[in-house]
Amino acid sequence: RQFPALDLEARDEPSSATLKALALSAEEAARGVAGVTNSEGANAAFGLSRITLGATNGFLQSYGATSHSVSVSVLAGEGTAMERDDAFTSARHLADMEDAAAVGREAGTRAVARLNPRKASSAKMPIVFDPRVSMSLVQHFASAIMGTAVARGVSFLKDRMGSQVFAPGIHVIDDPHIVRGHRSKPFDGEGIANRRMVLADDGRLTSWIMDLASARQLKLQSTGHAARGVGGPPSPSATNLYIAKGKVTPAALIGDISSGFYVTEMIGMGVNGVTGDYSRGAAGFMIENGKITYPVSEVTIAGNLKDMFLHMIAADDLVFKYGTNAPTLRIEGMTLAGA
């Protein structure tokens, strides 16, 4: 019955004119980047939600949350040689948003950088995941430690509690009490107290993610991770989930790679949650002699999550931009399938 002050609800609702100005600013800045030839549109949005939860154990509490966002997507190049990319910013409070024009310039620069992609030869090499996509690896980990998956025996980590599942130095944290956090909340979807938890400590698995039902199935206690909407029963879900920042810069992380691949976009859903087998389409840039060089598209990166986690190195560039976040990540020994 003690709830933290999370400052999730902004009191000043922006006007439609303000939202329009933000969207136009982002799009105009993106179209101003040399090489950008068209726009797929820009968007600015504001939302307000209020959650009230009453339970048969006498719990009755309420809280509100706001969201602001700006996004833009543009095209670069001409004819069949066009490339697309985007950028966005989102926050609970308008004051915490990135500048809309800066978001536009980022989208334009990204699109132009992808022009004239080459093919890549198949090989085993280090794969480096940009923060735009590195968060997906954390999401795969979260799916594998959901109480529902563990109770059904359909997780590749179901028997690894207390074991080393990541490389030493990797810490995976879930924190519902980050002030103004994207997925912060003062209590879970069943009125259970939630708290900051280290789910993987120095690489060692320490906890499942559980609501009341999955905890009962596993003969354990809820970890305060229940989430729910208005159309169904609760289920376990992470909140502000992230890999803690490492000790090296992104430049140092790739500095000793003679031949590798830097991933900026993932395609498809080729991940087997039972075995950990991983195979996804990707686009990005080749790494040659420690430098990011030419763009590459239409490749596949493959491995097994059990091995990938154990060979993971984190950079120090963690930014809380999404609900799930990770810094730049390097994984050794993956397979790149290209031409």
Summary of the structure (lengths in Angstrom):
residues: 339
radius of gyration: 21.3
end to end distance: 59.3
largest distance: 63.2
contacts: 1143
relative contact order: 0.16
helix: 22%
strand: 37%
